[in-house]
Amino acid sequence: MVSYASEVASIHKQFNVALKRAKSRQAVLNCYWKHKAQHERLLKKHLKEEIAQVNKIKARIKYK
């Protein structure tokens, strides 16, 4: 499993390369929107994994 930080670094690298290649204002905006969508998907996946981990640990602890 790839770490969250390395995945973020990867999409930021792709974003920076795409920004350098952009030749118009619209191309720059398209890069940003694509990057934002990637970030949102990645964050959603990351938080889902974390809440699963929390629930797994929580399940082991008995109610008081």
Gaussian input, Z-matrix of N, CA and C with variables (Angstrom, degrees):
# hf/3-21g

backbone

0 1
 N
 C     1     B1
 C     2     B2     1     A1
 N     3     B3     2     A2     1     D1
 C     4     B4     3     A3     2     D2
 C     5     B5     4     A4     3     D3
 N     6     B6     5     A5     4     D4
 C     7     B7     6     A6     5     D5
 C     8     B8     7     A7     6     D6
 N     9     B9     8     A8     7     D7
 C    10    B10     9     A9     8     D8
 C    11    B11    10    A10     9     D9
 N    12    B12    11    A11    10    D10
 C    13    B13    12    A12    11    D11
 C    14    B14    13    A13    12    D12
 N    15    B15    14    A14    13    D13
 C    16    B16    15    A15    14    D14
 C    17    B17    16    A16    15    D15
 N    18    B18    17    A17    16    D16
 C    19    B19    18    A18    17    D17
 C    20    B20    19    A19    18    D18
 N    21    B21    20    A20    19    D19
 C    22    B22    21    A21    20    D20
 C    23    B23    22    A22    21    D21
 N    24    B24    23    A23    22    D22
 C    25    B25    24    A24    23    D23
 C    26    B26    25    A25    24    D24
 N    27    B27    26    A26    25    D25
 C    28    B28    27    A27    26    D26
 C    29    B29    28    A28    27    D27
 N    30    B30    29    A29    28    D28
 C    31    B31    30    A30    29    D29
 C    32    B32    31    A31    30    D30
 N    33    B33    32    A32    31    D31
 C    34    B34    33    A33    32    D32
 C    35    B35    34    A34    33    D33
 N    36    B36    35    A35    34    D34
 C    37    B37    36    A36    35    D35
 C    38    B38    37    A37    36    D36
 N    39    B39    38    A38    37    D37
 C    40    B40    39    A39    38    D38
 C    41    B41    40    A40    39    D39
 N    42    B42    41    A41    40    D40
 C    43    B43    42    A42    41    D41
 C    44    B44    43    A43    42    D42
 N    45    B45    44    A44    43    D43
 C    46    B46    45    A45    44    D44
 C    47    B47    46    A46    45    D45
 N    48    B48    47    A47    46    D46
 C    49    B49    48    A48    47    D47
 C    50    B50    49    A49    48    D48
 N    51    B51    50    A50    49    D49
 C    52    B52    51    A51    50    D50
 C    53    B53    52    A52    51    D51
 N    54    B54    53    A53    52    D52
 C    55    B55    54    A54    53    D53
 C    56    B56    55    A55    54    D54
 N    57    B57    56    A56    55    D55
 C    58    B58    57    A57    56    D56
 C    59    B59    58    A58    57    D57
 N    60    B60    59    A59    58    D58
 C    61    B61    60    A60    59    D59
 C    62    B62    61    A61    60    D60
 N    63    B63    62    A62    61    D61
 C    64    B64    63    A63    62    D62
 C    65    B65    64    A64    63    D63
 N    66    B66    65    A65    64    D64
 C    67    B67    66    A66    65    D65
 C    68    B68    67    A67    66    D66
 N    69    B69    68    A68    67    D67
 C    70    B70    69    A69    68    D68
 C    71    B71    70    A70    69    D69
 N    72    B72    71    A71    70    D70
 C    73    B73    72    A72    71    D71
 C    74    B74    73    A73    72    D72
 N    75    B75    74    A74    73    D73
 C    76    B76    75    A75    74    D74
 C    77    B77    76    A76    75    D75
 N    78    B78    77    A77    76    D76
 C    79    B79    78    A78    77    D77
 C    80    B80    79    A79    78    D78
 N    81    B81    80    A80    79    D79
 C    82    B82    81    A81    80    D80
 C    83    B83    82    A82    81    D81
 N    84    B84    83    A83    82    D82
 C    85    B85    84    A84    83    D83
 C    86    B86    85    A85    84    D84
 N    87    B87    86    A86    85    D85
 C    88    B88    87    A87    86    D86
 C    89    B89    88    A88    87    D87
 N    90    B90    89    A89    88    D88
 C    91    B91    90    A90    89    D89
 C    92    B92    91    A91    90    D90
 N    93    B93    92    A92    91    D91
 C    94    B94    93    A93    92    D92
 C    95    B95    94    A94    93    D93
 N    96    B96    95    A95    94    D94
 C    97    B97    96    A96    95    D95
 C    98    B98    97    A97    96    D96
 N    99    B99    98    A98    97    D97
 C   100   B100    99    A99    98    D98
 C   101   B101   100   A100    99    D99
 N   102   B102   101   A101   100   D100
 C   103   B103   102   A102   101   D101
 C   104   B104   103   A103   102   D102
 N   105   B105   104   A104   103   D103
 C   106   B106   105   A105   104   D104
 C   107   B107   106   A106   105   D105
 N   108   B108   107   A107   106   D106
 C   109   B109   108   A108   107   D107
 C   110   B110   109   A109   108   D108
 N   111   B111   110   A110   109   D109
 C   112   B112   111   A111   110   D110
 C   113   B113   112   A112   111   D111
 N   114   B114   113   A113   112   D112
 C   115   B115   114   A114   113   D113
 C   116   B116   115   A115   114   D114
 N   117   B117   116   A116   115   D115
 C   118   B118   117   A117   116   D116
 C   119   B119   118   A118   117   D117
 N   120   B120   119   A119   118   D118
 C   121   B121   120   A120   119   D119
 C   122   B122   121   A121   120   D120
 N   123   B123   122   A122   121   D121
 C   124   B124   123   A123   122   D122
 C   125   B125   124   A124   123   D123
 N   126   B126   125   A125   124   D124
 C   127   B127   126   A126   125   D125
 C   128   B128   127   A127   126   D126
 N   129   B129   128   A128   127   D127
 C   130   B130   129   A129   128   D128
 C   131   B131   130   A130   129   D129
 N   132   B132   131   A131   130   D130
 C   133   B133   132   A132   131   D131
 C   134   B134   133   A133   132   D132
 N   135   B135   134   A134   133   D133
 C   136   B136   135   A135   134   D134
 C   137   B137   136   A136   135   D135
 N   138   B138   137   A137   136   D136
 C   139   B139   138   A138   137   D137
 C   140   B140   139   A139   138   D138
 N   141   B141   140   A140   139   D139
 C   142   B142   141   A141   140   D140
 C   143   B143   142   A142   141   D141
 N   144   B144   143   A143   142   D142
 C   145   B145   144   A144   143   D143
 C   146   B146   145   A145   144   D144
 N   147   B147   146   A146   145   D145
 C   148   B148   147   A147   146   D146
 C   149   B149   148   A148   147   D147
 N   150   B150   149   A149   148   D148
 C   151   B151   150   A150   149   D149
 C   152   B152   151   A151   150   D150
 N   153   B153   152   A152   151   D151
 C   154   B154   153   A153   152   D152
 C   155   B155   154   A154   153   D153
 N   156   B156   155   A155   154   D154
 C   157   B157   156   A156   155   D155
 C   158   B158   157   A157   156   D156
 N   159   B159   158   A158   157   D157
 C   160   B160   159   A159   158   D158
 C   161   B161   160   A160   159   D159
 N   162   B162   161   A161   160   D160
 C   163   B163   162   A162   161   D161
 C   164   B164   163   A163   162   D162
 N   165   B165   164   A164   163   D163
 C   166   B166   165   A165   164   D164
 C   167   B167   166   A166   165   D165
 N   168   B168   167   A167   166   D166
 C   169   B169   168   A168   167   D167
 C   170   B170   169   A169   168   D168
 N   171   B171   170   A170   169   D169
 C   172   B172   171   A171   170   D170
 C   173   B173   172   A172   171   D171
 N   174   B174   173   A173   172   D172
 C   175   B175   174   A174   173   D173
 C   176   B176   175   A175   174   D174
 N   177   B177   176   A176   175   D175
 C   178   B178   177   A177   176   D176
 C   179   B179   178   A178   177   D177
 N   180   B180   179   A179   178   D178
 C   181   B181   180   A180   179   D179
 C   182   B182   181   A181   180   D180
 N   183   B183   182   A182   181   D181
 C   184   B184   183   A183   182   D182
 C   185   B185   184   A184   183   D183
 N   186   B186   185   A185   184   D184
 C   187   B187   186   A186   185   D185
 C   188   B188   187   A187   186   D186
 N   189   B189   188   A188   187   D187
 C   190   B190   189   A189   188   D188
 C   191   B191   190   A190   189   D189

   B1=1.4518
   B2=1.5291
   B3=1.3025
   B4=1.4505
   B5=1.5267
   B6=1.3204
   B7=1.4635
   B8=1.5249
   B9=1.3070
   B10=1.4742
   B11=1.5296
   B12=1.3374
   B13=1.4713
   B14=1.5245
   B15=1.3188
   B16=1.4621
   B17=1.5246
   B18=1.3381
   B19=1.4706
   B20=1.5238
   B21=1.3381
   B22=1.4668
   B23=1.5251
   B24=1.3193
   B25=1.4649
   B26=1.5259
   B27=1.3157
   B28=1.4576
   B29=1.5322
   B30=1.3406
   B31=1.4670
   B32=1.5242
   B33=1.3372
   B34=1.4607
   B35=1.5265
   B36=1.3286
   B37=1.4632
   B38=1.5352
   B39=1.3454
   B40=1.4687
   B41=1.5299
   B42=1.3386
   B43=1.4571
   B44=1.5300
   B45=1.3282
   B46=1.4626
   B47=1.5207
   B48=1.3298
   B49=1.4673
   B50=1.5256
   B51=1.3290
   B52=1.4724
   B53=1.5299
   B54=1.3386
   B55=1.4675
   B56=1.5206
   B57=1.3122
   B58=1.4702
   B59=1.5230
   B60=1.3398
   B61=1.4729
   B62=1.5251
   B63=1.3209
   B64=1.4615
   B65=1.5260
   B66=1.3222
   B67=1.4637
   B68=1.5241
   B69=1.3232
   B70=1.4684
   B71=1.5221
   B72=1.3198
   B73=1.4592
   B74=1.5253
   B75=1.3251
   B76=1.4605
   B77=1.5228
   B78=1.3238
   B79=1.4635
   B80=1.5301
   B81=1.3343
   B82=1.4681
   B83=1.5314
   B84=1.3211
   B85=1.4633
   B86=1.5262
   B87=1.3281
   B88=1.4671
   B89=1.5199
   B90=1.3391
   B91=1.4688
   B92=1.5196
   B93=1.3137
   B94=1.4626
   B95=1.5237
   B96=1.3359
   B97=1.4626
   B98=1.5243
   B99=1.3247
   B100=1.4587
   B101=1.5313
   B102=1.3188
   B103=1.4634
   B104=1.5326
   B105=1.3215
   B106=1.4658
   B107=1.5265
   B108=1.3241
   B109=1.4637
   B110=1.5255
   B111=1.3407
   B112=1.4646
   B113=1.5260
   B114=1.3282
   B115=1.4620
   B116=1.5289
   B117=1.3057
   B118=1.4614
   B119=1.5239
   B120=1.3348
   B121=1.4681
   B122=1.5268
   B123=1.3343
   B124=1.4567
   B125=1.5290
   B126=1.3157
   B127=1.4615
   B128=1.5272
   B129=1.3217
   B130=1.4600
   B131=1.5267
   B132=1.3311
   B133=1.4564
   B134=1.5322
   B135=1.3166
   B136=1.4620
   B137=1.5273
   B138=1.3135
   B139=1.4587
   B140=1.5250
   B141=1.3223
   B142=1.4602
   B143=1.5273
   B144=1.3415
   B145=1.4604
   B146=1.5287
   B147=1.3296
   B148=1.4628
   B149=1.5268
   B150=1.3182
   B151=1.4694
   B152=1.5327
   B153=1.3280
   B154=1.4636
   B155=1.5266
   B156=1.3092
   B157=1.4659
   B158=1.5298
   B159=1.3193
   B160=1.4699
   B161=1.5252
   B162=1.3116
   B163=1.4702
   B164=1.5262
   B165=1.3191
   B166=1.4562
   B167=1.5337
   B168=1.3199
   B169=1.4668
   B170=1.5217
   B171=1.3127
   B172=1.4590
   B173=1.5331
   B174=1.3179
   B175=1.4627
   B176=1.5297
   B177=1.3184
   B178=1.4637
   B179=1.5201
   B180=1.3094
   B181=1.4657
   B182=1.5248
   B183=1.3279
   B184=1.4642
   B185=1.5335
   B186=1.3367
   B187=1.4583
   B188=1.5175
   B189=1.3087
   B190=1.4688
   B191=1.5035
   A1=108.99
   A2=116.79
   A3=123.16
   A4=109.17
   A5=116.41
   A6=118.93
   A7=111.37
   A8=114.11
   A9=121.10
   A10=110.30
   A11=116.38
   A12=120.56
   A13=111.66
   A14=117.21
   A15=119.21
   A16=111.45
   A17=116.77
   A18=119.96
   A19=110.76
   A20=116.58
   A21=120.64
   A22=109.70
   A23=116.94
   A24=120.88
   A25=110.62
   A26=116.10
   A27=121.23
   A28=111.53
   A29=117.46
   A30=118.41
   A31=111.27
   A32=117.60
   A33=119.19
   A34=110.85
   A35=116.16
   A36=120.16
   A37=109.85
   A38=116.02
   A39=120.39
   A40=110.75
   A41=116.21
   A42=121.76
   A43=110.90
   A44=116.67
   A45=120.41
   A46=112.34
   A47=116.74
   A48=120.66
   A49=109.98
   A50=116.41
   A51=120.97
   A52=110.65
   A53=117.28
   A54=120.17
   A55=111.52
   A56=116.81
   A57=120.62
   A58=111.53
   A59=116.22
   A60=120.60
   A61=112.75
   A62=117.44
   A63=121.42
   A64=110.51
   A65=115.75
   A66=121.16
   A67=113.08
   A68=116.92
   A69=119.11
   A70=109.64
   A71=114.52
   A72=119.93
   A73=110.82
   A74=116.46
   A75=120.64
   A76=110.58
   A77=117.72
   A78=121.17
   A79=110.73
   A80=116.26
   A81=120.77
   A82=110.01
   A83=116.33
   A84=120.31
   A85=111.46
   A86=116.95
   A87=120.28
   A88=111.16
   A89=117.09
   A90=121.53
   A91=110.18
   A92=115.45
   A93=119.76
   A94=111.29
   A95=117.85
   A96=120.83
   A97=110.93
   A98=116.59
   A99=120.25
   A100=109.72
   A101=116.26
   A102=122.33
   A103=110.87
   A104=115.91
   A105=120.66
   A106=110.52
   A107=116.80
   A108=121.00
   A109=110.92
   A110=116.24
   A111=119.85
   A112=110.30
   A113=115.73
   A114=121.17
   A115=110.69
   A116=117.05
   A117=120.89
   A118=111.29
   A119=117.26
   A120=120.59
   A121=110.76
   A122=115.42
   A123=120.35
   A124=111.32
   A125=116.92
   A126=120.88
   A127=110.79
   A128=116.62
   A129=120.82
   A130=110.28
   A131=116.42
   A132=121.58
   A133=110.43
   A134=116.55
   A135=121.90
   A136=111.30
   A137=117.25
   A138=120.80
   A139=111.28
   A140=116.95
   A141=120.77
   A142=110.26
   A143=116.68
   A144=120.87
   A145=110.93
   A146=116.38
   A147=119.65
   A148=111.96
   A149=118.34
   A150=120.29
   A151=109.54
   A152=118.08
   A153=120.95
   A154=109.94
   A155=116.01
   A156=120.82
   A157=110.78
   A158=116.64
   A159=121.50
   A160=110.07
   A161=117.27
   A162=121.09
   A163=111.79
   A164=117.09
   A165=121.45
   A166=110.40
   A167=116.26
   A168=120.80
   A169=110.42
   A170=116.48
   A171=121.97
   A172=111.07
   A173=117.26
   A174=122.34
   A175=111.70
   A176=116.53
   A177=120.67
   A178=112.75
   A179=116.83
   A180=121.37
   A181=108.45
   A182=115.11
   A183=119.77
   A184=110.29
   A185=114.29
   A186=120.58
   A187=109.67
   A188=116.33
   A189=120.52
   A190=110.21
   D1=131.85
   D2=-179.68
   D3=-81.81
   D4=141.69
   D5=-178.21
   D6=-74.15
   D7=155.21
   D8=180.00
   D9=-59.90
   D10=-43.50
   D11=-177.72
   D12=-62.81
   D13=-40.13
   D14=-179.90
   D15=-69.88
   D16=-34.74
   D17=176.41
   D18=-66.46
   D19=-40.32
   D20=177.55
   D21=-63.29
   D22=-44.01
   D23=178.86
   D24=-60.08
   D25=-39.51
   D26=-179.82
   D27=-64.07
   D28=-46.71
   D29=-178.67
   D30=-71.04
   D31=-28.48
   D32=176.06
   D33=-69.23
   D34=-37.43
   D35=177.44
   D36=-63.06
   D37=-45.51
   D38=178.17
   D39=-60.71
   D40=-40.97
   D41=-179.61
   D42=-62.74
   D43=-46.10
   D44=-179.43
   D45=-64.11
   D46=-38.67
   D47=177.35
   D48=-64.74
   D49=-43.91
   D50=-179.64
   D51=-64.53
   D52=-38.44
   D53=178.48
   D54=-63.62
   D55=-40.72
   D56=179.75
   D57=-64.97
   D58=-32.17
   D59=-179.01
   D60=-81.91
   D61=-18.75
   D62=-175.75
   D63=-62.91
   D64=132.30
   D65=-177.41
   D66=-109.14
   D67=-6.74
   D68=-178.98
   D69=-138.72
   D70=165.60
   D71=178.49
   D72=-62.47
   D73=-39.31
   D74=-179.87
   D75=-66.54
   D76=-37.79
   D77=178.26
   D78=-63.63
   D79=-37.41
   D80=177.53
   D81=-64.41
   D82=-45.24
   D83=178.33
   D84=-63.14
   D85=-40.79
   D86=178.10
   D87=-61.61
   D88=-39.40
   D89=176.19
   D90=-60.42
   D91=-44.63
   D92=-179.04
   D93=-62.87
   D94=-47.08
   D95=-176.89
   D96=-65.22
   D97=-38.55
   D98=177.57
   D99=-64.52
   D100=-43.90
   D101=179.57
   D102=-62.57
   D103=-42.60
   D104=179.64
   D105=-62.17
   D106=-43.05
   D107=179.47
   D108=-63.52
   D109=-40.59
   D110=177.67
   D111=-61.69
   D112=-43.71
   D113=179.59
   D114=-60.82
   D115=-45.51
   D116=-178.14
   D117=-63.72
   D118=-42.22
   D119=177.80
   D120=-62.99
   D121=-44.19
   D122=-178.78
   D123=-64.88
   D124=-42.82
   D125=179.88
   D126=-65.45
   D127=-41.74
   D128=178.90
   D129=-60.25
   D130=-44.27
   D131=178.81
   D132=-63.78
   D133=-44.08
   D134=-179.22
   D135=-62.53
   D136=-45.90
   D137=-179.65
   D138=-66.86
   D139=-34.72
   D140=177.29
   D141=-63.45
   D142=-42.37
   D143=177.74
   D144=-64.37
   D145=-40.68
   D146=-179.49
   D147=-67.18
   D148=-42.13
   D149=-179.25
   D150=-67.60
   D151=-33.35
   D152=175.81
   D153=-64.00
   D154=-41.05
   D155=177.60
   D156=-63.81
   D157=-43.95
   D158=179.04
   D159=-62.34
   D160=-46.08
   D161=-179.33
   D162=-63.84
   D163=-36.34
   D164=179.00
   D165=-63.87
   D166=-44.70
   D167=178.92
   D168=-69.35
   D169=-41.48
   D170=-179.71
   D171=-61.31
   D172=-35.14
   D173=-178.62
   D174=-65.28
   D175=-27.75
   D176=-178.95
   D177=-77.23
   D178=-19.83
   D179=-176.28
   D180=-92.03
   D181=128.16
   D182=-178.81
   D183=-78.38
   D184=152.97
   D185=175.07
   D186=-69.11
   D187=149.69
   D188=177.35
   D189=-109.19

